[in-house]
Amino acid sequence: MKLPDRTLLLGAIGLFVLLVVAALVWRQDSRRAAAPPPAPAAGEAESPRTPALSRAPAEVPQGNQREVTLFFQSPDGEALRAEKRKIFLAETVTDQARQAVRELIDGPRGDLLPTLPPAAEVRGIYLAADGTAYVDFSQAFVDGHVGGSSGEIDTVFSLVDTLAFNFPEIKRVKILVEGEERATLKQHLDLTRSFLPDMSIVAQDEER
């Protein structure tokens, strides 16, 4: 009987080995596909690429603030006195002025007396080309006011002097309530006109 050719025998053996290796590789890959992916390590979870971290608000640096001088009523009621406060450096003068007025509404932190009703809200501040700032308050600015001529003067010039002292762009102030002009605050001071600052009612020993 004629023996098979040596070349054919070697080829058959090689083919058999390749088939065995391919079967082993396929089995290993199928096991990897079925296994769940490993949990991310702690370092990976805190990576800047994590979407949740990219949405977290950044803290405002302390250098993004400025000091302003607010004027409140003195304890004896004879003058206005200064109190320092910090506000954020917003992009526009009116945004910064609005913060200053809100600080006035919040009231003094020392022994001075408040000048604006605590329930009042600033609806908006608008600055005209001639330097007139229109400050629009909510109705609580009127309803929460104690009244009296001296009380109205303290309220108006606490506001006007604070804005003009801290913001040179503001030359005078016009007060509105709910977007409309009022004749008076509480039957005394005329609110149909705009007010220039009057630093003569500020205590003379105050620092400028």
VENFEN-V796023 format. One line per field, one symbol per residue. ss: DSSP state (2 for helix, 1 for strand, 0 for the rest). psi: psi as a letter, one per 40 degrees, with the letter a starting at -180 (. if undefined). burial: 1 if it has 24 or more other C-alpha atoms within 12 Angstrom, else 0. A space follows every 50 residues. Layout:
BEGIN
ss->???
psi->???
burial->???
END
This chain:
BEGIN
ss->00000222222222222222222222222222220000000222200000 22220000000222111111111000000111111111000022222222 22222200000010000000011111100001111110022220000022 22222222222222220000011111100100010000010000110022 21000000
psi->ihiihdddddddddddddddddddddddddddddiiiiiiiddddeieeh ddddehiiihidefiihihihihideeeiiiihiihiigididddddddd ddddddiiebeiiieihdeiihdihhhideehhhhhiidddddeieaidd ddddddedddddddddgddhdihhhihfeiiididfechheeiihiigee ehheeii.
burial->00000000000000000000000000000000000000000000000000 00000000000000000111111100001111111011000011111111 11111011000011111101111111100001111111001100111001 11111111111111111001111111100001011100101001111110 11000000
END
